[in-house]
Amino acid sequence: MTDPAFQARLRCDDLTNPPPNSDRMVSAKIEPYSIYPNWFHWQKFNRGDFTVVRCDSATSNNFIGGCVFNNVLSSVEFELGKGYDKAYKHYWKACFTPSDTYPHNPVKQLPGCPNILPDHVQRPTYLLHRGDQQTNNNSRAATRCNSLWPNYAAAGLECDEYPFASSKERSAEIDQLRSFSVCTIPGTENGAAGAPLNRMCSRDRLLVGDPYFIRFKTPLFAPNPLPPSRDALCNPPNPSSEYAK
């Protein structure tokens, strides 16, 4: 039931003098208040919580100012039939059958993966974080792909990688341990697979260090078709490559 005499307002922190930082970012909390004619003053809803809003004009967001609710965890959903099926299957295998990916490492477990398999096996943290070393990560992945699949680029293929090159979970040390996955896929699919991730980063205004997770719309376990083997998906590798064994 509504009462026209009842009033409500939101109180926000002062944002007129934000502190300087590289992301031109400031946070503020929003708290609800209400008043009724027989009340003497505005009353705060004493629920013990409040909403945090974060505003920024970060370089990673092309200095287009905007705000997000900072207590909402971002996610990106991948979907079959959107022009990147090979990338979808690659990410699925990297998450749930990582031993059947390249570089070869029978014991690797990769982060960023939801616990959705029916075996209920606990897997590493499902969170990824936006990083700032994408160019270096791309370069190291390309070195692995060139060793595994020489001259792959001449066939119109690109080196797809998971965790993503733009994630904080990639580094020279982690790559040295082979704790990531690469797969050669058509360049058009690689570009299409990057679009949902880029949209999420822009829409949710992800800054360096911000967490997110990935989701799969179609599970690739029975009764659905299972993903192909790594060789069928990514092409058989150069048997003399150090990353194939």
Residue frames relative to the residue before (quaternion, step in Angstrom):
aa qw qx qy qz dx dy dz
M 1.0000 0.0000 0.0000 0.0000 0.00 0.00 0.00
T 0.2495 -0.7704 0.5696 0.1405 3.60 -0.96 0.81
D 0.1631 -0.7641 0.6196 0.0757 3.53 -1.16 0.68
P 0.3944 -0.7480 0.4762 0.2412 3.64 -0.53 1.11
A 0.6214 0.5466 -0.3561 0.4338 3.60 1.18 -0.33
F 0.5938 0.5715 -0.3552 0.4411 3.56 1.25 -0.39
Q 0.0725 -0.7909 0.6071 0.0249 3.57 -0.98 0.87
A 0.0660 -0.7797 0.6216 0.0359 3.54 -1.19 0.59
R 0.0034 -0.7817 0.6236 0.0057 3.55 -1.21 0.56
L 0.3385 -0.7021 0.5859 0.2219 3.53 -1.32 0.36
R 0.2184 -0.7686 0.5894 0.1191 3.53 -0.94 0.90
C 0.1051 -0.8066 0.5815 0.0147 3.56 -0.83 1.03
D 0.5589 -0.5896 0.4615 0.3562 3.56 -1.15 0.63
D 0.5763 -0.5808 0.4496 0.3583 3.56 -1.24 0.48
L 0.1048 -0.8139 0.5709 0.0252 3.58 -0.72 1.11
T 0.4079 0.7542 -0.4513 0.2471 3.59 1.20 0.19
N 0.7845 0.2185 -0.1271 0.5662 3.61 1.12 -0.50
P 0.0380 -0.8355 0.5481 0.0077 3.60 0.42 1.17
P 0.5052 -0.6448 0.4684 0.3310 3.61 -1.03 0.68
P 0.5091 -0.6475 0.4615 0.3295 3.62 -1.06 0.67
N 0.1919 0.7462 -0.6272 0.1140 3.58 -1.07 0.78
S 0.6978 -0.5197 0.2972 0.3933 3.56 -1.20 0.49
D 0.7217 0.4121 -0.2440 0.4998 3.59 1.11 -0.60
R 0.3475 -0.7449 0.4952 0.2813 3.59 1.30 0.04
M 0.3877 0.7439 -0.4284 0.3357 3.53 0.98 0.97
V 0.0221 0.7689 -0.6388 0.0154 3.54 -1.17 0.70
S 0.2326 -0.7676 0.5825 0.1316 3.57 -1.11 0.69
A 0.0238 -0.7784 0.6272 0.0100 3.55 -1.21 0.56
K 0.3242 -0.7367 0.5527 0.2161 3.56 -1.18 0.50
I 0.2404 -0.7460 0.6069 0.1318 3.53 -1.16 0.73
E 0.0474 -0.8063 0.5894 -0.0155 3.58 -0.78 1.07
P 0.3920 -0.7430 0.4932 0.2260 3.61 -0.89 0.89
Y 0.0583 -0.7671 0.6386 0.0186 3.58 -1.11 0.82
S 0.0701 -0.7910 0.6058 0.0491 3.59 -1.21 0.48
I 0.0928 -0.7804 0.6157 0.0572 3.55 -1.27 0.38
Y 0.1333 -0.7605 0.6327 0.0601 3.55 -1.21 0.69
P 0.6807 -0.5377 0.2874 0.4061 3.65 -1.01 0.68
N 0.7507 0.3850 -0.2425 0.4789 3.66 0.90 -0.72
W 0.5216 0.5906 -0.4365 0.4342 3.59 1.28 0.25
F 0.4850 -0.6871 0.4644 0.2774 3.58 -1.10 0.70
H 0.8068 -0.0080 0.0303 0.5900 3.61 1.07 -0.59
W 0.6845 -0.4649 0.3589 0.4320 3.53 -1.33 0.18
Q 0.2190 -0.7764 0.5825 0.0993 3.54 -1.00 0.89
K 0.3547 -0.7219 0.5557 0.2104 3.55 -0.93 0.92
F 0.4492 -0.6426 0.5398 0.3064 3.58 -1.07 0.73
N 0.1984 -0.8199 0.5298 0.0875 3.57 -0.32 1.25
R 0.1759 0.8004 -0.5459 0.1745 3.54 0.50 1.24
G 0.4940 -0.6883 0.4139 0.3329 3.56 1.26 -0.12
D 0.7283 0.3475 -0.2522 0.5340 3.59 1.20 0.20
F 0.0696 -0.7703 0.6310 0.0602 3.52 -1.30 0.22
T 0.4628 -0.6749 0.5068 0.2711 3.53 -1.27 0.36
V 0.2371 -0.7686 0.5812 0.1236 3.54 -0.90 0.97
V 0.1259 -0.7685 0.6254 0.0493 3.53 -0.91 1.00
R 0.1186 -0.7871 0.6033 0.0490 3.57 -0.91 0.95
C 0.0992 -0.7901 0.6045 0.0231 3.55 -0.83 1.03
D 0.0459 0.8078 -0.5851 0.0551 3.56 -1.05 0.75
S 0.1456 -0.7141 0.6675 0.1526 3.50 -1.46 0.15
A 0.0859 0.8612 -0.4937 0.0850 3.55 0.95 0.99
T 0.5933 -0.5736 0.4325 0.3632 3.54 -1.21 0.59
S 0.6237 0.5480 -0.3426 0.4397 3.60 1.07 -0.67
N 0.7179 0.3654 -0.2330 0.5448 3.57 1.27 -0.37
N 0.5426 -0.6778 0.3643 0.3368 3.56 1.24 0.62
F 0.5691 -0.6436 0.3569 0.3667 3.57 1.15 0.72
I 0.4220 0.6423 -0.5119 0.3837 3.57 1.10 0.66
G 0.3371 -0.7938 0.4680 0.1930 3.57 -0.24 1.23
G 0.2052 0.7706 -0.5870 0.1397 3.53 -1.15 0.65
C 0.3071 -0.7493 0.5638 0.1622 3.56 -1.32 0.21
V 0.0939 -0.7702 0.6286 0.0523 3.55 -1.24 0.57
F 0.4971 -0.5843 0.5313 0.3595 3.55 -1.32 0.29
N 0.3448 -0.8138 0.4386 0.1628 3.54 -0.34 1.29
N 0.6708 0.4902 -0.3143 0.4592 3.62 1.19 -0.26
V 0.5581 0.5602 -0.4042 0.4596 3.59 1.22 0.42
L 0.3319 -0.7576 0.5328 0.1791 3.57 -0.72 1.09
S 0.3686 -0.7540 0.5071 0.1962 3.57 -0.76 1.06
S 0.0058 -0.7816 0.6236 0.0128 3.56 -1.25 0.48
V 0.2074 -0.7453 0.6184 0.1381 3.52 -1.28 0.45
E 0.2043 -0.7870 0.5737 0.0988 3.57 -0.85 1.00
F 0.2027 -0.7560 0.6130 0.1078 3.53 -0.97 0.96
E 0.1269 -0.8117 0.5701 -0.0087 3.53 -1.06 0.85
L 0.4576 -0.6615 0.5206 0.2862 3.55 -1.04 0.79
G 0.7719 0.3730 -0.2599 0.4444 3.55 -1.23 0.47
K 0.6027 0.5650 -0.3542 0.4383 3.59 1.24 0.30
G 0.6839 -0.5118 0.2823 0.4367 3.57 1.21 0.42
Y 0.7485 0.3195 -0.2220 0.5370 3.60 1.21 0.21
D 0.0966 0.8479 -0.5161 0.0736 3.59 0.98 0.83
K 0.6474 0.5156 -0.3377 0.4483 3.62 0.96 -0.76
A 0.6381 0.5051 -0.3279 0.4798 3.58 1.00 -0.75
Y 0.6135 0.5498 -0.3415 0.4525 3.59 0.99 -0.84
K 0.6984 0.4614 -0.2710 0.4753 3.58 0.84 -1.00
H 0.6061 0.5459 -0.3526 0.4585 3.58 1.09 -0.65
Y 0.6747 0.4822 -0.3051 0.4682 3.60 0.85 -0.92
W 0.6293 0.5331 -0.3386 0.4530 3.57 1.00 -0.81
K 0.6775 0.4786 -0.3009 0.4706 3.59 0.86 -0.92
A 0.6270 0.5378 -0.3407 0.4489 3.59 0.99 -0.79
C 0.6856 0.4791 -0.2791 0.4716 3.56 1.06 -0.73
F 0.8581 0.2460 -0.0547 0.4475 3.55 0.65 -1.14
T 0.7609 0.1312 -0.1505 0.6174 3.60 1.27 -0.18
P 0.0060 0.8656 -0.5007 0.0028 3.61 0.75 1.02
S 0.5938 0.5709 -0.3776 0.4229 3.59 1.13 -0.47
D 0.6898 0.4182 -0.2673 0.5272 3.58 1.26 -0.34
T 0.5666 0.5273 -0.4167 0.4767 3.57 0.97 0.95
Y 0.3842 -0.6850 0.5618 0.2598 3.54 -1.35 0.15
P 0.4722 -0.1522 -0.8673 0.0408 1.56 -2.17 1.36
H 0.5844 -0.6071 0.4066 0.3531 3.54 -1.10 0.71
N 0.2361 0.7171 -0.6272 0.1914 3.54 -0.93 1.01
P 0.2781 -0.8291 0.4587 0.1576 3.60 -0.06 1.25
V 0.7489 0.3924 -0.2251 0.4842 3.62 1.16 -0.32
K 0.4531 0.7094 -0.4617 0.2799 3.61 1.16 0.04
Q 0.0883 -0.7412 0.6640 0.0442 3.51 -1.24 0.72
L 0.2166 -0.8221 0.5196 0.0848 3.56 -0.68 1.10
P 0.4618 -0.6962 0.4790 0.2695 3.60 -1.03 0.76
G 0.6893 0.5262 -0.3470 0.3571 3.52 -1.37 0.02
C 0.6162 0.5953 -0.3130 0.4097 3.57 1.29 0.04
P 0.4262 -0.7122 0.4928 0.2613 3.62 -0.82 0.92
N 0.4265 -0.6820 0.5328 0.2630 3.57 -1.17 0.63
I 0.2370 0.8095 -0.4953 0.2080 3.55 0.31 1.28
L 0.5007 0.6551 -0.4425 0.3526 3.60 1.22 0.00
P 0.5553 -0.6430 0.4137 0.3272 3.60 -1.06 0.67
D 0.5699 0.6044 -0.3992 0.3881 3.63 1.20 -0.19
H 0.3096 -0.7968 0.4667 0.2269 3.60 1.33 -0.25
V 0.3284 0.7363 -0.5209 0.2803 3.59 1.13 0.57
Q 0.4073 -0.7127 0.5133 0.2504 3.57 -0.84 0.96
R 0.1292 -0.8041 0.5794 0.0307 3.56 -0.76 1.07
P 0.7032 -0.4517 0.3089 0.4538 3.60 -1.25 0.23
T 0.7565 -0.3977 0.2696 0.4436 3.52 -1.29 0.32
Y 0.4015 -0.7364 0.4964 0.2239 3.54 -0.95 0.88
L 0.5884 0.6094 -0.3625 0.3886 3.59 1.23 -0.02
L 0.1298 -0.7093 0.6850 0.1041 3.49 -1.24 0.72
H 0.2203 -0.7656 0.5892 0.1349 3.57 -1.27 0.30
R 0.5119 -0.6392 0.4695 0.3302 3.55 -1.02 0.75
G 0.1786 -0.8033 0.5644 0.0652 3.56 -0.86 1.03
D 0.3890 -0.7246 0.5237 0.2221 3.55 -1.31 -0.13
Q 0.6282 0.5363 -0.3329 0.4549 3.60 1.22 0.38
Q 0.1471 0.8508 -0.4987 0.0762 3.58 1.09 0.65
T 0.6526 0.5303 -0.3353 0.4249 3.62 0.86 -0.88
N 0.6702 0.4896 -0.2979 0.4716 3.59 0.91 -0.90
N 0.6529 0.5106 -0.3165 0.4614 3.58 0.98 -0.81
N 0.6180 0.5383 -0.3334 0.4660 3.58 1.01 -0.80
S 0.6643 0.5268 -0.3032 0.4352 3.57 0.91 -0.93
R 0.6744 0.4789 -0.3020 0.4741 3.58 0.91 -0.87
A 0.6329 0.5215 -0.3345 0.4643 3.60 1.00 -0.77
A 0.6480 0.5205 -0.3219 0.4534 3.59 0.95 -0.84
T 0.6059 0.5468 -0.3523 0.4581 3.59 1.08 -0.67
R 0.6561 0.4920 -0.3068 0.4830 3.60 0.96 -0.83
C 0.6673 0.5027 -0.3119 0.4525 3.59 0.91 -0.88
N 0.6493 0.5177 -0.3206 0.4557 3.59 0.99 -0.79
S 0.6446 0.5004 -0.3183 0.4824 3.56 1.11 -0.63
L 0.7065 0.4625 -0.2596 0.4685 3.58 0.95 -0.88
W 0.8078 0.0943 0.0009 0.5819 3.57 0.95 -0.94
P 0.1814 -0.8228 0.5283 0.1053 3.62 0.31 1.21
N 0.8529 0.1267 -0.1220 0.4915 3.56 -1.09 0.84
Y 0.2491 0.7995 -0.5167 0.1784 3.61 1.11 0.53
A 0.6196 0.5735 -0.3489 0.4068 3.58 1.04 -0.72
A 0.6061 0.5757 -0.3562 0.4175 3.59 1.11 -0.65
A 0.6798 0.4636 -0.2778 0.4957 3.57 1.21 -0.46
G 0.5792 -0.6071 0.3696 0.3991 3.60 1.24 0.23
L 0.5119 0.6436 -0.4146 0.3896 3.58 1.24 0.41
E 0.1900 -0.7569 0.6123 0.1267 3.54 -1.27 0.46
C 0.5124 -0.6505 0.4794 0.2907 3.54 -1.27 0.47
D 0.1465 -0.7862 0.5987 0.0447 3.55 -0.35 1.29
E 0.0649 -0.8264 0.5593 -0.0039 3.59 -0.97 0.78
Y 0.0039 -0.7666 0.6421 -0.0094 3.51 -1.25 0.66
P 0.4185 -0.2051 -0.8653 0.1844 1.62 -1.69 1.85
F 0.6640 -0.5512 0.3382 0.3754 3.51 -1.20 0.65
A 0.6072 -0.5770 0.4072 0.3640 3.55 -1.15 0.65
S 0.6826 0.4923 -0.2794 0.4623 3.59 1.15 -0.60
S 0.5817 0.6020 -0.3726 0.4006 3.61 1.25 0.04
K 0.5655 -0.6106 0.4512 0.3222 3.54 -1.22 0.62
E 0.6012 0.5886 -0.3481 0.4135 3.57 1.23 -0.41
R 0.6267 0.4718 -0.3410 0.5181 3.58 1.29 0.19
S 0.1795 0.7519 -0.6185 0.1410 3.55 -1.01 0.89
A 0.6781 -0.4705 0.3560 0.4383 3.57 -1.25 0.21
E 0.6639 0.5104 -0.3100 0.4501 3.57 0.97 -0.85
I 0.6676 0.4916 -0.2996 0.4721 3.58 0.94 -0.88
D 0.6566 0.5052 -0.3176 0.4612 3.58 0.94 -0.84
Q 0.6115 0.5549 -0.3494 0.4428 3.59 1.07 -0.70
L 0.6825 0.4629 -0.2760 0.4937 3.58 1.16 -0.63
R 0.4262 -0.7197 0.4381 0.3294 3.58 1.34 0.01
S 0.3984 0.7199 -0.4730 0.3150 3.57 1.10 0.64
F 0.6309 0.4253 -0.3814 0.5250 3.53 0.76 1.13
S 0.3308 -0.7424 0.5525 0.1845 3.57 -1.29 0.15
V 0.0777 -0.7717 0.6295 0.0451 3.55 -1.11 0.78
C 0.0137 0.7789 -0.6253 0.0464 3.53 -1.18 0.65
T 0.3394 -0.7263 0.5526 0.2279 3.60 -0.92 0.82
I 0.0541 0.7825 -0.6141 0.0877 3.54 -0.81 1.10
P 0.6593 -0.4949 0.3549 0.4408 3.64 -1.15 0.33
G 0.5823 -0.6266 0.3969 0.3329 3.55 -1.00 0.85
T 0.6220 0.5453 -0.3503 0.4393 3.58 1.05 -0.69
E 0.6594 0.4965 -0.3087 0.4726 3.58 1.03 -0.76
N 0.6291 0.5385 -0.3387 0.4467 3.56 1.00 -0.79
G 0.6688 0.4921 -0.2951 0.4727 3.55 0.99 -0.84
A 0.6538 0.5151 -0.3142 0.4565 3.57 1.00 -0.83
A 0.6523 0.5192 -0.3169 0.4522 3.59 1.03 -0.77
G 0.6489 0.5267 -0.3239 0.4435 3.58 1.12 -0.56
A 0.5455 0.6563 -0.3933 0.3421 3.57 1.17 -0.50
P 0.6735 0.4787 -0.3350 0.4528 3.69 0.78 -0.83
L 0.6429 0.5207 -0.3256 0.4577 3.58 1.01 -0.77
N 0.6670 0.4952 -0.3036 0.4666 3.58 0.93 -0.87
R 0.6294 0.5317 -0.3377 0.4550 3.59 1.03 -0.76
M 0.6496 0.5118 -0.3246 0.4590 3.57 0.95 -0.85
C 0.6581 0.5152 -0.3201 0.4461 3.59 0.89 -0.93
S 0.6918 0.4620 -0.2783 0.4801 3.57 0.99 -0.79
R 0.6870 0.4987 -0.2819 0.4470 3.57 0.84 -1.03
D 0.7681 0.3421 -0.1774 0.5115 3.58 0.92 -0.94
R 0.3849 -0.7647 0.4513 0.2516 3.58 1.32 0.17
L 0.1181 0.8174 -0.5507 0.1207 3.58 0.82 1.01
L 0.1835 -0.7579 0.6199 0.0878 3.54 -0.94 0.99
V 0.6842 -0.4627 0.3498 0.4421 3.58 -1.25 0.26
G 0.7792 0.2888 -0.2470 0.4985 3.55 -0.78 1.09
D 0.5385 0.6300 -0.4088 0.3822 3.60 1.20 -0.29
P 0.3960 -0.7378 0.4961 0.2298 3.62 -0.95 0.85
Y 0.0757 0.7576 -0.6481 0.0190 3.52 -1.32 0.43
F 0.1844 -0.7691 0.5929 0.1516 3.56 -1.24 0.11
I 0.4100 -0.7029 0.5256 0.2483 3.55 -1.27 0.38
R 0.1607 -0.7694 0.6123 0.0853 3.54 -1.25 0.57
F 0.2561 -0.7433 0.5996 0.1499 3.54 -1.22 0.62
K 0.3890 -0.7469 0.4866 0.2322 3.58 -0.65 1.06
T 0.7832 0.2225 -0.1069 0.5707 3.59 1.04 -0.81
P 0.3241 -0.7456 0.5445 0.2063 3.65 -0.53 1.08
L 0.2623 -0.7697 0.5636 0.1451 3.57 -0.96 0.86
F 0.5189 0.5497 -0.4907 0.4333 3.53 0.64 1.20
A 0.7133 -0.4661 0.3037 0.4263 3.57 -1.27 0.49
P 0.5439 -0.1590 -0.8234 -0.0287 1.52 -2.04 1.49
N 0.4774 0.6515 -0.4622 0.3660 3.63 1.20 0.14
P 0.6285 -0.5318 0.3891 0.4133 3.62 -1.15 0.41
L 0.4161 -0.7008 0.5248 0.2455 3.57 -1.04 0.82
P 0.5489 -0.6042 0.4430 0.3707 3.61 -1.11 0.48
P 0.5587 -0.6130 0.4309 0.3557 3.61 -1.14 0.51
S 0.6447 -0.4869 0.4017 0.4312 3.55 -1.31 0.12
R 0.6686 -0.5098 0.3485 0.4142 3.58 -1.21 0.34
D 0.6590 0.5031 -0.3193 0.4590 3.59 1.01 -0.73
A 0.6564 0.4976 -0.3108 0.4742 3.58 1.02 -0.76
L 0.6946 0.4760 -0.2730 0.4653 3.58 1.03 -0.75
C 0.8213 0.2818 -0.0982 0.4862 3.56 0.80 -1.06
N 0.5070 -0.6102 0.4070 0.4527 3.58 1.35 -0.23
P 0.5583 -0.6042 0.4416 0.3582 3.61 -1.05 0.69
P 0.3995 -0.7489 0.4780 0.2262 3.61 -0.85 0.90
N 0.6306 -0.4618 0.4505 0.4315 3.50 -1.39 0.05
P 0.3929 -0.7651 0.4480 0.2440 3.64 -0.41 1.14
S 0.6699 0.4967 -0.3114 0.4555 3.59 1.16 -0.42
S 0.4675 0.6772 -0.4495 0.3476 3.60 1.27 -0.07
E 0.4984 -0.6664 0.4680 0.2974 3.56 -0.96 0.87
Y 0.6740 0.5074 -0.2921 0.4505 3.58 1.18 -0.50
A 0.6077 0.5487 -0.3541 0.4520 3.57 1.31 0.00
K 0.7803 0.2583 -0.1321 0.5540 3.58 1.22 -0.14
